[in-house]
Amino acid sequence: MARVIRCECGYVARGDDDEAVVDTIREHMRTDHRELYDSVDRADLYSWIQVE
Ligand SMILES: [Zn+2]
């Protein structure tokens, strides 16, 4: 089962486990959404995970 986080811009981060998908979306936010990266912590990102 893949883990997915959908960004508000349409980007979709995928990973094999929670850690991987959170790392992927963090990297996307760091490059594309600097303000979100600074204001959203990892605990919030875990609540955004969907299982596909
Ligand atoms: Zn985005």
mmCIF file of the protein (N, C-alpha, C, O) and its ligand, coordinates in Angstrom:
data_MODEL
# 
_entry.id   MODEL 
# 
loop_
_entity.id 
_entity.type 
_entity.pdbx_number_of_molecules 
1 polymer     1 
2 non-polymer 1 
# 
_entity_poly.entity_id                      1 
_entity_poly.type                           'polypeptide(L)' 
_entity_poly.nstd_linkage                   no 
_entity_poly.nstd_monomer                   no 
_entity_poly.pdbx_seq_one_letter_code       MARVIRCECGYVARGDDDEAVVDTIREHMRTDHRELYDSVDRADLYSWIQVE 
_entity_poly.pdbx_seq_one_letter_code_can   MARVIRCECGYVARGDDDEAVVDTIREHMRTDHRELYDSVDRADLYSWIQVE 
_entity_poly.pdbx_strand_id                 A 
# 
loop_
_entity_poly_seq.entity_id 
_entity_poly_seq.num 
_entity_poly_seq.mon_id 
_entity_poly_seq.hetero 
1 1  MET n 
1 2  ALA n 
1 3  ARG n 
1 4  VAL n 
1 5  ILE n 
1 6  ARG n 
1 7  CYS n 
1 8  GLU n 
1 9  CYS n 
1 10 GLY n 
1 11 TYR n 
1 12 VAL n 
1 13 ALA n 
1 14 ARG n 
1 15 GLY n 
1 16 ASP n 
1 17 ASP n 
1 18 ASP n 
1 19 GLU n 
1 20 ALA n 
1 21 VAL n 
1 22 VAL n 
1 23 ASP n 
1 24 THR n 
1 25 ILE n 
1 26 ARG n 
1 27 GLU n 
1 28 HIS n 
1 29 MET n 
1 30 ARG n 
1 31 THR n 
1 32 ASP n 
1 33 HIS n 
1 34 ARG n 
1 35 GLU n 
1 36 LEU n 
1 37 TYR n 
1 38 ASP n 
1 39 SER n 
1 40 VAL n 
1 41 ASP n 
1 42 ARG n 
1 43 ALA n 
1 44 ASP n 
1 45 LEU n 
1 46 TYR n 
1 47 SER n 
1 48 TRP n 
1 49 ILE n 
1 50 GLN n 
1 51 VAL n 
1 52 GLU n 
# 
loop_
_struct_asym.id 
_struct_asym.entity_id 
A 1 
B 2 
# 
loop_
_chem_comp.id 
_chem_comp.type 
_chem_comp.mon_nstd_flag 
ALA 'L-peptide linking' y 
ARG 'L-peptide linking' y 
ASP 'L-peptide linking' y 
CYS 'L-peptide linking' y 
GLN 'L-peptide linking' y 
GLU 'L-peptide linking' y 
GLY 'peptide linking'   y 
HIS 'L-peptide linking' y 
ILE 'L-peptide linking' y 
LEU 'L-peptide linking' y 
MET 'L-peptide linking' y 
SER 'L-peptide linking' y 
THR 'L-peptide linking' y 
TRP 'L-peptide linking' y 
TYR 'L-peptide linking' y 
VAL 'L-peptide linking' y 
ZN  non-polymer         . 
# 
_pdbx_entity_nonpoly.entity_id   2 
_pdbx_entity_nonpoly.name        ? 
_pdbx_entity_nonpoly.comp_id     ZN 
# 
_pdbx_nonpoly_scheme.asym_id         B 
_pdbx_nonpoly_scheme.entity_id       2 
_pdbx_nonpoly_scheme.mon_id          ZN 
_pdbx_nonpoly_scheme.ndb_seq_num     1 
_pdbx_nonpoly_scheme.pdb_seq_num     101 
_pdbx_nonpoly_scheme.auth_seq_num    101 
_pdbx_nonpoly_scheme.pdb_mon_id      ZN 
_pdbx_nonpoly_scheme.auth_mon_id     ZN 
_pdbx_nonpoly_scheme.pdb_strand_id   A 
_pdbx_nonpoly_scheme.pdb_ins_code    . 
# 
loop_
_atom_site.group_PDB 
_atom_site.id 
_atom_site.type_symbol 
_atom_site.label_atom_id 
_atom_site.label_alt_id 
_atom_site.label_comp_id 
_atom_site.label_asym_id 
_atom_site.label_entity_id 
_atom_site.label_seq_id 
_atom_site.pdbx_PDB_ins_code 
_atom_site.Cartn_x 
_atom_site.Cartn_y 
_atom_site.Cartn_z 
_atom_site.occupancy 
_atom_site.B_iso_or_equiv 
_atom_site.pdbx_formal_charge 
_atom_site.auth_seq_id 
_atom_site.auth_comp_id 
_atom_site.auth_asym_id 
_atom_site.auth_atom_id 
_atom_site.pdbx_PDB_model_num 
ATOM   1   N  N  . MET A 1 1  ? 0.852  -1.197 0.000  1.00 0.00 ? 1   MET A N  1 
ATOM   2   C  CA . MET A 1 1  ? 0.000  0.000  0.000  1.00 0.00 ? 1   MET A CA 1 
ATOM   3   C  C  . MET A 1 1  ? 0.884  1.242  0.000  1.00 0.00 ? 1   MET A C  1 
ATOM   4   O  O  . MET A 1 1  ? 1.717  1.420  0.889  1.00 0.00 ? 1   MET A O  1 
ATOM   5   N  N  . ALA A 1 2  ? 0.699  2.100  -1.002 1.00 0.00 ? 2   ALA A N  1 
ATOM   6   C  CA . ALA A 1 2  ? 1.489  3.315  -1.093 1.00 0.00 ? 2   ALA A CA 1 
ATOM   7   C  C  . ALA A 1 2  ? 0.871  4.413  -0.226 1.00 0.00 ? 2   ALA A C  1 
ATOM   8   O  O  . ALA A 1 2  ? -0.343 4.468  -0.028 1.00 0.00 ? 2   ALA A O  1 
ATOM   9   N  N  . ARG A 1 3  ? 1.732  5.270  0.276  1.00 0.00 ? 3   ARG A N  1 
ATOM   10  C  CA . ARG A 1 3  ? 1.276  6.451  1.017  1.00 0.00 ? 3   ARG A CA 1 
ATOM   11  C  C  . ARG A 1 3  ? 1.346  7.651  0.091  1.00 0.00 ? 3   ARG A C  1 
ATOM   12  O  O  . ARG A 1 3  ? 2.310  7.805  -0.660 1.00 0.00 ? 3   ARG A O  1 
ATOM   13  N  N  . VAL A 1 4  ? 0.335  8.499  0.139  1.00 0.00 ? 4   VAL A N  1 
ATOM   14  C  CA . VAL A 1 4  ? 0.242  9.638  -0.759 1.00 0.00 ? 4   VAL A CA 1 
ATOM   15  C  C  . VAL A 1 4  ? -0.101 10.891 0.036  1.00 0.00 ? 4   VAL A C  1 
ATOM   16  O  O  . VAL A 1 4  ? -0.934 10.850 0.942  1.00 0.00 ? 4   VAL A O  1 
ATOM   17  N  N  . ILE A 1 5  ? 0.543  12.005 -0.306 1.00 0.00 ? 5   ILE A N  1 
ATOM   18  C  CA . ILE A 1 5  ? 0.118  13.315 0.198  1.00 0.00 ? 5   ILE A CA 1 
ATOM   19  C  C  . ILE A 1 5  ? -0.082 14.210 -1.014 1.00 0.00 ? 5   ILE A C  1 
ATOM   20  O  O  . ILE A 1 5  ? 0.828  14.383 -1.825 1.00 0.00 ? 5   ILE A O  1 
ATOM   21  N  N  . ARG A 1 6  ? -1.281 14.781 -1.135 1.00 0.00 ? 6   ARG A N  1 
ATOM   22  C  CA . ARG A 1 6  ? -1.583 15.679 -2.253 1.00 0.00 ? 6   ARG A CA 1 
ATOM   23  C  C  . ARG A 1 6  ? -1.370 17.117 -1.807 1.00 0.00 ? 6   ARG A C  1 
ATOM   24  O  O  . ARG A 1 6  ? -1.987 17.580 -0.848 1.00 0.00 ? 6   ARG A O  1 
ATOM   25  N  N  . CYS A 1 7  ? -0.502 17.808 -2.505 1.00 0.00 ? 7   CYS A N  1 
ATOM   26  C  CA . CYS A 1 7  ? -0.245 19.206 -2.219 1.00 0.00 ? 7   CYS A CA 1 
ATOM   27  C  C  . CYS A 1 7  ? -1.351 20.064 -2.838 1.00 0.00 ? 7   CYS A C  1 
ATOM   28  O  O  . CYS A 1 7  ? -1.997 19.667 -3.808 1.00 0.00 ? 7   CYS A O  1 
ATOM   29  N  N  . GLU A 1 8  ? -1.551 21.236 -2.259 1.00 0.00 ? 8   GLU A N  1 
ATOM   30  C  CA . GLU A 1 8  ? -2.586 22.131 -2.769 1.00 0.00 ? 8   GLU A CA 1 
ATOM   31  C  C  . GLU A 1 8  ? -2.314 22.591 -4.205 1.00 0.00 ? 8   GLU A C  1 
ATOM   32  O  O  . GLU A 1 8  ? -3.243 23.015 -4.893 1.00 0.00 ? 8   GLU A O  1 
ATOM   33  N  N  . CYS A 1 9  ? -1.075 22.519 -4.667 1.00 0.00 ? 9   CYS A N  1 
ATOM   34  C  CA . CYS A 1 9  ? -0.728 22.956 -6.020 1.00 0.00 ? 9   CYS A CA 1 
ATOM   35  C  C  . CYS A 1 9  ? -0.960 21.869 -7.059 1.00 0.00 ? 9   CYS A C  1 
ATOM   36  O  O  . CYS A 1 9  ? -0.839 22.123 -8.257 1.00 0.00 ? 9   CYS A O  1 
ATOM   37  N  N  . GLY A 1 10 ? -1.294 20.657 -6.613 1.00 0.00 ? 10  GLY A N  1 
ATOM   38  C  CA . GLY A 1 10 ? -1.510 19.568 -7.537 1.00 0.00 ? 10  GLY A CA 1 
ATOM   39  C  C  . GLY A 1 10 ? -0.395 18.533 -7.524 1.00 0.00 ? 10  GLY A C  1 
ATOM   40  O  O  . GLY A 1 10 ? -0.546 17.441 -8.073 1.00 0.00 ? 10  GLY A O  1 
ATOM   41  N  N  . TYR A 1 11 ? 0.723  18.880 -6.896 1.00 0.00 ? 11  TYR A N  1 
ATOM   42  C  CA . TYR A 1 11 ? 1.823  17.924 -6.760 1.00 0.00 ? 11  TYR A CA 1 
ATOM   43  C  C  . TYR A 1 11 ? 1.381  16.760 -5.871 1.00 0.00 ? 11  TYR A C  1 
ATOM   44  O  O  . TYR A 1 11 ? 0.700  16.965 -4.867 1.00 0.00 ? 11  TYR A O  1 
ATOM   45  N  N  . VAL A 1 12 ? 1.766  15.560 -6.239 1.00 0.00 ? 12  VAL A N  1 
ATOM   46  C  CA . VAL A 1 12 ? 1.439  14.384 -5.446 1.00 0.00 ? 12  VAL A CA 1 
ATOM   47  C  C  . VAL A 1 12 ? 2.728  13.709 -5.004 1.00 0.00 ? 12  VAL A C  1 
ATOM   48  O  O  . VAL A 1 12 ? 3.523  13.263 -5.831 1.00 0.00 ? 12  VAL A O  1 
ATOM   49  N  N  . ALA A 1 13 ? 2.929  13.639 -3.694 1.00 0.00 ? 13  ALA A N  1 
ATOM   50  C  CA . ALA A 1 13 ? 4.083  12.934 -3.141 1.00 0.00 ? 13  ALA A CA 1 
ATOM   51  C  C  . ALA A 1 13 ? 3.679  11.497 -2.846 1.00 0.00 ? 13  ALA A C  1 
ATOM   52  O  O  . ALA A 1 13 ? 2.609  11.239 -2.293 1.00 0.00 ? 13  ALA A O  1 
ATOM   53  N  N  . ARG A 1 14 ? 4.550  10.564 -3.223 1.00 0.00 ? 14  ARG A N  1 
ATOM   54  C  CA . ARG A 1 14 ? 4.265  9.148  -2.971 1.00 0.00 ? 14  ARG A CA 1 
ATOM   55  C  C  . ARG A 1 14 ? 5.438  8.509  -2.254 1.00 0.00 ? 14  ARG A C  1 
ATOM   56  O  O  . ARG A 1 14 ? 6.589  8.904  -2.434 1.00 0.00 ? 14  ARG A O  1 
ATOM   57  N  N  . GLY A 1 15 ? 5.125  7.515  -1.439 1.00 0.00 ? 15  GLY A N  1 
ATOM   58  C  CA . GLY A 1 15 ? 6.184  6.795  -0.754 1.00 0.00 ? 15  GLY A CA 1 
ATOM   59  C  C  . GLY A 1 15 ? 5.693  5.436  -0.296 1.00 0.00 ? 15  GLY A C  1 
ATOM   60  O  O  . GLY A 1 15 ? 4.491  5.174  -0.243 1.00 0.00 ? 15  GLY A O  1 
ATOM   61  N  N  . ASP A 1 16 ? 6.645  4.578  0.033  1.00 0.00 ? 16  ASP A N  1 
ATOM   62  C  CA . ASP A 1 16 ? 6.292  3.230  0.476  1.00 0.00 ? 16  ASP A CA 1 
ATOM   63  C  C  . ASP A 1 16 ? 5.866  3.193  1.936  1.00 0.00 ? 16  ASP A C  1 
ATOM   64  O  O  . ASP A 1 16 ? 5.210  2.247  2.372  1.00 0.00 ? 16  ASP A O  1 
ATOM   65  N  N  . ASP A 1 17 ? 6.237  4.216  2.686  1.00 0.00 ? 17  ASP A N  1 
ATOM   66  C  CA . ASP A 1 17 ? 5.825  4.269  4.085  1.00 0.00 ? 17  ASP A CA 1 
ATOM   67  C  C  . ASP A 1 17 ? 5.672  5.733  4.512  1.00 0.00 ? 17  ASP A C  1 
ATOM   68  O  O  . ASP A 1 17 ? 5.983  6.649  3.750  1.00 0.00 ? 17  ASP A O  1 
ATOM   69  N  N  . ASP A 1 18 ? 5.193  5.933  5.727  1.00 0.00 ? 18  ASP A N  1 
ATOM   70  C  CA . ASP A 1 18 ? 4.897  7.288  6.198  1.00 0.00 ? 18  ASP A CA 1 
ATOM   71  C  C  . ASP A 1 18 ? 6.130  8.184  6.153  1.00 0.00 ? 18  ASP A C  1 
ATOM   72  O  O  . ASP A 1 18 ? 6.054  9.335  5.722  1.00 0.00 ? 18  ASP A O  1 
ATOM   73  N  N  . GLU A 1 19 ? 7.258  7.656  6.596  1.00 0.00 ? 19  GLU A N  1 
ATOM   74  C  CA . GLU A 1 19 ? 8.485  8.451  6.625  1.00 0.00 ? 19  GLU A CA 1 
ATOM   75  C  C  . GLU A 1 19 ? 8.865  8.931  5.224  1.00 0.00 ? 19  GLU A C  1 
ATOM   76  O  O  . GLU A 1 19 ? 9.228  10.092 5.033  1.00 0.00 ? 19  GLU A O  1 
ATOM   77  N  N  . ALA A 1 20 ? 8.778  8.038  4.262  1.00 0.00 ? 20  ALA A N  1 
ATOM   78  C  CA . ALA A 1 20 ? 9.204  8.356  2.896  1.00 0.00 ? 20  ALA A CA 1 
ATOM   79  C  C  . ALA A 1 20 ? 8.324  9.439  2.289  1.00 0.00 ? 20  ALA A C  1 
ATOM   80  O  O  . ALA A 1 20 ? 8.828  10.361 1.648  1.00 0.00 ? 20  ALA A O  1 
ATOM   81  N  N  . VAL A 1 21 ? 7.021  9.336  2.487  1.00 0.00 ? 21  VAL A N  1 
ATOM   82  C  CA . VAL A 1 21 ? 6.140  10.316 1.851  1.00 0.00 ? 21  VAL A CA 1 
ATOM   83  C  C  . VAL A 1 21 ? 6.240  11.675 2.553  1.00 0.00 ? 21  VAL A C  1 
ATOM   84  O  O  . VAL A 1 21 ? 6.124  12.715 1.905  1.00 0.00 ? 21  VAL A O  1 
ATOM   85  N  N  . VAL A 1 22 ? 6.449  11.671 3.839  1.00 0.00 ? 22  VAL A N  1 
ATOM   86  C  CA . VAL A 1 22 ? 6.637  12.943 4.544  1.00 0.00 ? 22  VAL A CA 1 
ATOM   87  C  C  . VAL A 1 22 ? 7.951  13.594 4.109  1.00 0.00 ? 22  VAL A C  1 
ATOM   88  O  O  . VAL A 1 22 ? 8.004  14.808 3.913  1.00 0.00 ? 22  VAL A O  1 
ATOM   89  N  N  . ASP A 1 23 ? 8.995  12.808 3.959  1.00 0.00 ? 23  ASP A N  1 
ATOM   90  C  CA . ASP A 1 23 ? 10.266 13.356 3.465  1.00 0.00 ? 23  ASP A CA 1 
ATOM   91  C  C  . ASP A 1 23 ? 10.095 13.969 2.079  1.00 0.00 ? 23  ASP A C  1 
ATOM   92  O  O  . ASP A 1 23 ? 10.641 15.035 1.794  1.00 0.00 ? 23  ASP A O  1 
ATOM   93  N  N  . THR A 1 24 ? 9.338  13.292 1.222  1.00 0.00 ? 24  THR A N  1 
ATOM   94  C  CA . THR A 1 24 ? 9.137  13.771 -0.151 1.00 0.00 ? 24  THR A CA 1 
ATOM   95  C  C  . THR A 1 24 ? 8.355  15.082 -0.177 1.00 0.00 ? 24  THR A C  1 
ATOM   96  O  O  . THR A 1 24 ? 8.724  16.003 -0.905 1.00 0.00 ? 24  THR A O  1 
ATOM   97  N  N  . ILE A 1 25 ? 7.292  15.179 0.599  1.00 0.00 ? 25  ILE A N  1 
ATOM   98  C  CA . ILE A 1 25 ? 6.495  16.401 0.577  1.00 0.00 ? 25  ILE A CA 1 
ATOM   99  C  C  . ILE A 1 25 ? 7.261  17.540 1.256  1.00 0.00 ? 25  ILE A C  1 
ATOM   100 O  O  . ILE A 1 25 ? 7.108  18.700 0.872  1.00 0.00 ? 25  ILE A O  1 
ATOM   101 N  N  . ARG A 1 26 ? 8.072  17.224 2.247  1.00 0.00 ? 26  ARG A N  1 
ATOM   102 C  CA . ARG A 1 26 ? 8.890  18.257 2.882  1.00 0.00 ? 26  ARG A CA 1 
ATOM   103 C  C  . ARG A 1 26 ? 9.863  18.864 1.870  1.00 0.00 ? 26  ARG A C  1 
ATOM   104 O  O  . ARG A 1 26 ? 10.058 20.079 1.832  1.00 0.00 ? 26  ARG A O  1 
ATOM   105 N  N  . GLU A 1 27 ? 10.462 18.010 1.062  1.00 0.00 ? 27  GLU A N  1 
ATOM   106 C  CA . GLU A 1 27 ? 11.405 18.490 0.060  1.00 0.00 ? 27  GLU A CA 1 
ATOM   107 C  C  . GLU A 1 27 ? 10.690 19.347 -0.979 1.00 0.00 ? 27  GLU A C  1 
ATOM   108 O  O  . GLU A 1 27 ? 11.224 20.365 -1.419 1.00 0.00 ? 27  GLU A O  1 
ATOM   109 N  N  . HIS A 1 28 ? 9.487  18.940 -1.373 1.00 0.00 ? 28  HIS A N  1 
ATOM   110 C  CA . HIS A 1 28 ? 8.691  19.733 -2.314 1.00 0.00 ? 28  HIS A CA 1 
ATOM   111 C  C  . HIS A 1 28 ? 8.346  21.094 -1.714 1.00 0.00 ? 28  HIS A C  1 
ATOM   112 O  O  . HIS A 1 28 ? 8.471  22.118 -2.385 1.00 0.00 ? 28  HIS A O  1 
ATOM   113 N  N  . MET A 1 29 ? 7.919  21.108 -0.467 1.00 0.00 ? 29  MET A N  1 
ATOM   114 C  CA . MET A 1 29 ? 7.569  22.383 0.188  1.00 0.00 ? 29  MET A CA 1 
ATOM   115 C  C  . MET A 1 29 ? 8.790  23.285 0.320  1.00 0.00 ? 29  MET A C  1 
ATOM   116 O  O  . MET A 1 29 ? 8.692  24.502 0.163  1.00 0.00 ? 29  MET A O  1 
ATOM   117 N  N  . ARG A 1 30 ? 9.918  22.692 0.603  1.00 0.00 ? 30  ARG A N  1 
ATOM   118 C  CA . ARG A 1 30 ? 11.135 23.480 0.793  1.00 0.00 ? 30  ARG A CA 1 
ATOM   119 C  C  . ARG A 1 30 ? 11.497 24.237 -0.485 1.00 0.00 ? 30  ARG A C  1 
ATOM   120 O  O  . ARG A 1 30 ? 11.971 25.372 -0.438 1.00 0.00 ? 30  ARG A O  1 
ATOM   121 N  N  . THR A 1 31 ? 11.265 23.583 -1.633 1.00 0.00 ? 31  THR A N  1 
ATOM   122 C  CA . THR A 1 31 ? 11.641 24.210 -2.900 1.00 0.00 ? 31  THR A CA 1 
ATOM   123 C  C  . THR A 1 31 ? 10.517 25.059 -3.489 1.00 0.00 ? 31  THR A C  1 
ATOM   124 O  O  . THR A 1 31 ? 10.793 26.075 -4.126 1.00 0.00 ? 31  THR A O  1 
ATOM   125 N  N  . ASP A 1 32 ? 9.237  24.663 -3.290 1.00 0.00 ? 32  ASP A N  1 
ATOM   126 C  CA . ASP A 1 32 ? 8.117  25.326 -3.967 1.00 0.00 ? 32  ASP A CA 1 
ATOM   127 C  C  . ASP A 1 32 ? 7.233  26.171 -3.051 1.00 0.00 ? 32  ASP A C  1 
ATOM   128 O  O  . ASP A 1 32 ? 6.572  27.099 -3.518 1.00 0.00 ? 32  ASP A O  1 
ATOM   129 N  N  . HIS A 1 33 ? 7.214  25.867 -1.768 1.00 0.00 ? 33  HIS A N  1 
ATOM   130 C  CA . HIS A 1 33 ? 6.298  26.563 -0.842 1.00 0.00 ? 33  HIS A CA 1 
ATOM   131 C  C  . HIS A 1 33 ? 7.049  26.893 0.437  1.00 0.00 ? 33  HIS A C  1 
ATOM   132 O  O  . HIS A 1 33 ? 6.783  26.313 1.490  1.00 0.00 ? 33  HIS A O  1 
ATOM   133 N  N  . ARG A 1 34 ? 7.971  27.810 0.342  1.00 0.00 ? 34  ARG A N  1 
ATOM   134 C  CA . ARG A 1 34 ? 8.835  28.088 1.479  1.00 0.00 ? 34  ARG A CA 1 
ATOM   135 C  C  . ARG A 1 34 ? 8.051  28.498 2.743  1.00 0.00 ? 34  ARG A C  1 
ATOM   136 O  O  . ARG A 1 34 ? 8.428  28.136 3.857  1.00 0.00 ? 34  ARG A O  1 
ATOM   137 N  N  . GLU A 1 35 ? 6.968  29.249 2.556  1.00 0.00 ? 35  GLU A N  1 
ATOM   138 C  CA . GLU A 1 35 ? 6.194  29.689 3.725  1.00 0.00 ? 35  GLU A CA 1 
ATOM   139 C  C  . GLU A 1 35 ? 5.523  28.511 4.425  1.00 0.00 ? 35  GLU A C  1 
ATOM   140 O  O  . GLU A 1 35 ? 5.481  28.449 5.654  1.00 0.00 ? 35  GLU A O  1 
ATOM   141 N  N  . LEU A 1 36 ? 4.996  27.575 3.627  1.00 0.00 ? 36  LEU A N  1 
ATOM   142 C  CA . LEU A 1 36 ? 4.393  26.378 4.211  1.00 0.00 ? 36  LEU A CA 1 
ATOM   143 C  C  . LEU A 1 36 ? 5.444  25.552 4.931  1.00 0.00 ? 36  LEU A C  1 
ATOM   144 O  O  . LEU A 1 36 ? 5.218  25.043 6.028  1.00 0.00 ? 36  LEU A O  1 
ATOM   145 N  N  . TYR A 1 37 ? 6.589  25.433 4.294  1.00 0.00 ? 37  TYR A N  1 
ATOM   146 C  CA . TYR A 1 37 ? 7.670  24.641 4.885  1.00 0.00 ? 37  TYR A CA 1 
ATOM   147 C  C  . TYR A 1 37 ? 8.016  25.165 6.274  1.00 0.00 ? 37  TYR A C  1 
ATOM   148 O  O  . TYR A 1 37 ? 8.294  24.390 7.189  1.00 0.00 ? 37  TYR A O  1 
ATOM   149 N  N  . ASP A 1 38 ? 7.997  26.478 6.419  1.00 0.00 ? 38  ASP A N  1 
ATOM   150 C  CA . ASP A 1 38 ? 8.354  27.082 7.699  1.00 0.00 ? 38  ASP A CA 1 
ATOM   151 C  C  . ASP A 1 38 ? 7.234  26.973 8.736  1.00 0.00 ? 38  ASP A C  1 
ATOM   152 O  O  . ASP A 1 38 ? 7.499  26.986 9.938  1.00 0.00 ? 38  ASP A O  1 
ATOM   153 N  N  . SER A 1 39 ? 5.977  26.864 8.275  1.00 0.00 ? 39  SER A N  1 
ATOM   154 C  CA . SER A 1 39 ? 4.860  26.931 9.222  1.00 0.00 ? 39  SER A CA 1 
ATOM   155 C  C  . SER A 1 39 ? 4.220  25.583 9.545  1.00 0.00 ? 39  SER A C  1 
ATOM   156 O  O  . SER A 1 39 ? 3.520  25.450 10.549 1.00 0.00 ? 39  SER A O  1 
ATOM   157 N  N  . VAL A 1 40 ? 4.459  24.581 8.693  1.00 0.00 ? 40  VAL A N  1 
ATOM   158 C  CA . VAL A 1 40 ? 3.846  23.265 8.906  1.00 0.00 ? 40  VAL A CA 1 
ATOM   159 C  C  . VAL A 1 40 ? 4.900  22.318 9.458  1.00 0.00 ? 40  VAL A C  1 
ATOM   160 O  O  . VAL A 1 40 ? 5.973  22.171 8.873  1.00 0.00 ? 40  VAL A O  1 
ATOM   161 N  N  . ASP A 1 41 ? 4.603  21.679 10.575 1.00 0.00 ? 41  ASP A N  1 
ATOM   162 C  CA . ASP A 1 41 ? 5.607  20.752 11.104 1.00 0.00 ? 41  ASP A CA 1 
ATOM   163 C  C  . ASP A 1 41 ? 5.287  19.310 10.702 1.00 0.00 ? 41  ASP A C  1 
ATOM   164 O  O  . ASP A 1 41 ? 4.221  19.026 10.156 1.00 0.00 ? 41  ASP A O  1 
ATOM   165 N  N  . ARG A 1 42 ? 6.206  18.431 10.975 1.00 0.00 ? 42  ARG A N  1 
ATOM   166 C  CA . ARG A 1 42 ? 6.060  17.038 10.509 1.00 0.00 ? 42  ARG A CA 1 
ATOM   167 C  C  . ARG A 1 42 ? 4.790  16.388 11.041 1.00 0.00 ? 42  ARG A C  1 
ATOM   168 O  O  . ARG A 1 42 ? 4.155  15.609 10.330 1.00 0.00 ? 42  ARG A O  1 
ATOM   169 N  N  . ALA A 1 43 ? 4.410  16.691 12.270 1.00 0.00 ? 43  ALA A N  1 
ATOM   170 C  CA . ALA A 1 43 ? 3.214  16.077 12.855 1.00 0.00 ? 43  ALA A CA 1 
ATOM   171 C  C  . ALA A 1 43 ? 1.986  16.421 12.026 1.00 0.00 ? 43  ALA A C  1 
ATOM   172 O  O  . ALA A 1 43 ? 1.113  15.574 11.834 1.00 0.00 ? 43  ALA A O  1 
ATOM   173 N  N  . ASP A 1 44 ? 1.905  17.662 11.531 1.00 0.00 ? 44  ASP A N  1 
ATOM   174 C  CA . ASP A 1 44 ? 0.779  18.049 10.680 1.00 0.00 ? 44  ASP A CA 1 
ATOM   175 C  C  . ASP A 1 44 ? 0.786  17.231 9.396  1.00 0.00 ? 44  ASP A C  1 
ATOM   176 O  O  . ASP A 1 44 ? -0.264 16.792 8.928  1.00 0.00 ? 44  ASP A O  1 
ATOM   177 N  N  . LEU A 1 45 ? 1.973  17.028 8.828  1.00 0.00 ? 45  LEU A N  1 
ATOM   178 C  CA . LEU A 1 45 ? 2.065  16.303 7.559  1.00 0.00 ? 45  LEU A CA 1 
ATOM   179 C  C  . LEU A 1 45 ? 1.583  14.856 7.704  1.00 0.00 ? 45  LEU A C  1 
ATOM   180 O  O  . LEU A 1 45 ? 0.987  14.303 6.781  1.00 0.00 ? 45  LEU A O  1 
ATOM   181 N  N  . TYR A 1 46 ? 1.839  14.254 8.850  1.00 0.00 ? 46  TYR A N  1 
ATOM   182 C  CA . TYR A 1 46 ? 1.382  12.869 9.043  1.00 0.00 ? 46  TYR A CA 1 
ATOM   183 C  C  . TYR A 1 46 ? -0.135 12.784 8.942  1.00 0.00 ? 46  TYR A C  1 
ATOM   184 O  O  . TYR A 1 46 ? -0.668 11.772 8.487  1.00 0.00 ? 46  TYR A O  1 
ATOM   185 N  N  . SER A 1 47 ? -0.831 13.828 9.358  1.00 0.00 ? 47  SER A N  1 
ATOM   186 C  CA . SER A 1 47 ? -2.300 13.792 9.312  1.00 0.00 ? 47  SER A CA 1 
ATOM   187 C  C  . SER A 1 47 ? -2.818 13.975 7.890  1.00 0.00 ? 47  SER A C  1 
ATOM   188 O  O  . SER A 1 47 ? -4.003 13.756 7.640  1.00 0.00 ? 47  SER A O  1 
ATOM   189 N  N  . TRP A 1 48 ? -1.957 14.373 6.953  1.00 0.00 ? 48  TRP A N  1 
ATOM   190 C  CA . TRP A 1 48 ? -2.360 14.557 5.554  1.00 0.00 ? 48  TRP A CA 1 
ATOM   191 C  C  . TRP A 1 48 ? -2.192 13.286 4.728  1.00 0.00 ? 48  TRP A C  1 
ATOM   192 O  O  . TRP A 1 48 ? -2.642 13.228 3.583  1.00 0.00 ? 48  TRP A O  1 
ATOM   193 N  N  . ILE A 1 49 ? -1.554 12.275 5.294  1.00 0.00 ? 49  ILE A N  1 
ATOM   194 C  CA . ILE A 1 49 ? -1.253 11.060 4.532  1.00 0.00 ? 49  ILE A CA 1 
ATOM   195 C  C  . ILE A 1 49 ? -2.529 10.309 4.179  1.00 0.00 ? 49  ILE A C  1 
ATOM   196 O  O  . ILE A 1 49 ? -3.415 10.112 5.011  1.00 0.00 ? 49  ILE A O  1 
ATOM   197 N  N  . GLN A 1 50 ? -2.591 9.898  2.917  1.00 0.00 ? 50  GLN A N  1 
ATOM   198 C  CA . GLN A 1 50 ? -3.657 9.008  2.457  1.00 0.00 ? 50  GLN A CA 1 
ATOM   199 C  C  . GLN A 1 50 ? -3.031 7.699  2.027  1.00 0.00 ? 50  GLN A C  1 
ATOM   200 O  O  . GLN A 1 50 ? -1.903 7.684  1.533  1.00 0.00 ? 50  GLN A O  1 
ATOM   201 N  N  . VAL A 1 51 ? -3.744 6.604  2.206  1.00 0.00 ? 51  VAL A N  1 
ATOM   202 C  CA . VAL A 1 51 ? -3.241 5.295  1.802  1.00 0.00 ? 51  VAL A CA 1 
ATOM   203 C  C  . VAL A 1 51 ? -3.945 4.880  0.524  1.00 0.00 ? 51  VAL A C  1 
ATOM   204 O  O  . VAL A 1 51 ? -5.173 4.892  0.432  1.00 0.00 ? 51  VAL A O  1 
ATOM   205 N  N  . GLU A 1 52 ? -3.121 4.505  -0.475 1.00 0.00 ? 52  GLU A N  1 
ATOM   206 C  CA . GLU A 1 52 ? -3.709 4.068  -1.749 1.00 0.00 ? 52  GLU A CA 1 
ATOM   207 C  C  . GLU A 1 52 ? -3.430 2.596  -1.962 1.00 0.00 ? 52  GLU A C  1 
ATOM   208 O  O  . GLU A 1 52 ? -3.838 2.031  -2.977 1.00 0.00 ? 52  GLU A O  1 
HETATM 209 ZN ZN . ZN  B 2 .  ? 2.932  22.114 -3.930 1.00 0.00 2 101 ZN  A ZN 1 
# 
